[in-house]
């Protein structure tokens, strides 16, 4: 899978892309991440990528010409990509969106800056607009890294354990259950006995109940939309006790 990222700060991506799972996936050729400096496509001598907004107001707006020139250059090189603008005005990024994007061979991610990009870019040169949360960042670079990480880990072969992605929080509409590892006792805090019993069915039931309880406490909006089976209701009530 190919990620083409348009940004005015390509150096922001150096360290995150060279560590952990994403770095290993790049080394193995499972993903390619190509950075494109939008300034390289600006035609004026100062390589300007922003200008004052029409109508007045504070801040600057990213100019359409350099972004569109970069997009056209990328689109001429290989299969047609899906182009996404990272912006606080976009629809909320989710695990389901990440799953769908992982099935696309090529993504272009445009990192907005300042007050945003010229609306003509957003309306006529992108396929989607995404936000990673209800808050504002100084730019779309961190959001682009979030999208790359979330999507890349769903590509077959990227994770060492293919089943891990299936058990993630949000892969199903519940948060994950609590996790524990060695030592069994840590500063007077013990691992729940059920996890040491060796009975896989008991462990499954405990984990499901804890997942439901955690979702109800931390994300009541998700819990409200769940269709609980009879067993789910029983496990949820047991967990509350």
N, C-alpha and C positions, 0 to 999 in steps of 0.2 A: 504494500500500500504506500502511496506517495502523499506526503503532506507538503504543500507549498505555502509558505507563510510570508505575507507582505507586512513589512514593519519599517519604521524609521530608526529602530534600535536593535539591529540584529545581534549585537553582542550580549543582549539580555538572555539569549537562549543558550549560550555556550555551556555553562555549567550544568543546567538541568538536563540537557540533551546528552551529556557525557557521563551520566551516573545512572545506576540502577537498571531497572527493567527496560526502559526506553533505549538506553545505550546498548544493552545486549541484543535487543531486537534489531537495532540498526546494524550491529556487527554481523548478525546472522542473515542480513538481507531481507528480513521480514517487513521492515518499514524503511522508507526513505524520508528524511526531513530536509527540505531545501528552503533556505532563507533568501528572501529577495528584498534588498534595500530600496524602499520607495523613492528615496532621494536620487538614486541612479537613473530614474526615469523622468526626473524634472528637467525641463529643457532650458530654463534660465541659468545664468552664470552662477547664481547663488544656490541653486538646487533647492528652491523653496517648495515646500509641500503643504503650506497652510497660508491662509489669508483672512482678512477681516470679514465678518458676516455681512451680507446685504441686509439692510434694514436696521443696522446698528446693534448694539449689545456688547456684552463682555466676551472676552476670549477670542479664540481663533478657530477656523474651520479648515479641515483638510481638503485641499484642492482636488477636483476630479481628474485633471489631466494626467498627473503622475500615476495615480492608482489605476486608471483605465489602461494606460500604456503598459503598465506592469502586467495587468490581467491579460491583455491581448498577447503579450510576449509569451506568457505561460501557457495560454490556451493553444498557441500554435505549436507547442512542444508536447506531443503525446495525446493520450485519450482525453476526451472532454471531462473536465473536473466539475465537482459541485462546489460552488463558491459561497462562502459563509462570512458574514461580517460580524465581528465580536463587538457588541454594543449593549449598554444598559437598557436600551429600548427593545432588545430582542426577546424572543420567547425563552422561557427558562430552560436551560440545559438540564437533561435528566439522563438516567441510566438507559431508558428506552431509546432516547435519541442517540446516545452513544452506541447502542447496539445496532441501530439502523445504519449509522454512519460507518460502522466497522465493516459493513458489507459493500461499501463503495470503494472502487480502486484508487480514487484520487480526490483529495480535498484541497481546496484553497481557502486559507484563513486570512482575513484582512483585519489587521490590528488597528482599531480606531484610536485617535488621540485628541487632545484638546476638547473642544465642545462637540466633536464628532466629525463625520465625513459629510461632504456635500450630498444632499438628499438624492441627487440624480444618480449617484453611484449606488446608493442603497436600493433605490427603486428599480433601476434598469440593468445593473451589472452584478447583482448577487442573486443567489437562489434561496438564501435563508439568512436570518439574523438571530443570533443567540446571545443570551446573557447567562453568566454563571451564578447570579444571585441578585438580590435586591439591595445593592450597594454600588458605589461608584469607585472605580480604580483610576489611576492616573493614565492608564492606557490599556489596550487590548492584549498586550503581550502575555501577561500572566494568565488571562483567560484562554488564550491560544494554547499555552502550555497545559492547562487543565484539560482542554478538549483533546489534545494529542495523547496525554497520559490515559485518560478515560477510554478513548477509542482504541488505542494501541493494545491495551491489555486484553481486549476482547477478540483480537485477531488470532486465529488458530496458530498455535505454536509459540506465542509470545510468553505466556505463563508456563511455568514448569508443571503445574498441576491444572489441567484443563477444567477440572470440576470446581476450582476456586471461584471462578467468575460466576458460576451458576448459583453459588451460595452467598454472594455478596449482598450487603444491604442494598435495597432498591431493585435488585434483579427480580425479586418477588416484592409485592407491595408491603413488606415489613422490614424493620431493621434487623440486623443480625443479633443473634444471642450472645451473651458474654463468653469470652475466651479465657482460658487459663493454661499455664504451662508450669514446668518445674521452677522452683522447688514447691513441694506440696504445701509446706507451711512457710510463710514469709512474714516476719515481725508480728507473729500472733494471728495472722490472717490465713485461714485454711481454704483449700479448694473445696467446692461443694462435693459432699460424699458421693452423690449420684454419678459424678464423672469418673469415679474410681471403682465403680461396682462391676464394670465389665459387661453389663447388660445393655446391649445396643438399643433395644426398644425403650428402655427406661431413659437412656440418655437422649434419644430422639424426642421423646415426649417432653422431657425437661427443657431441652433447647427450644422446642417449638413454643412452649408456654412462656419461657423467658423472652423470646423474640416478640411475642404478642404483647406481653406486659411492657417491655421497653418501648415498643411502638406507641402504645396507648399513653405512656407517660411523656415521651419526648416528641412524638409527632402525632398528636391527636387528629390532625387533618388527614393523615394517611389511614389511621385506624378507623376513622368514621366511614371510610369508603370500602372497608374490607367486608367480604361476604364470609362470615365465619361458619365453619362446619360444626356439627354437634361436638366433635372431638375438640375442635379449637376452643369452643366455649368452655368445655370442661377443663382444658389445660390452662386457659386464661384464669379461670376462677381459682384453680389450684395454685397458680403462681402468685396471685394476689394475697393468698393466705401465708 
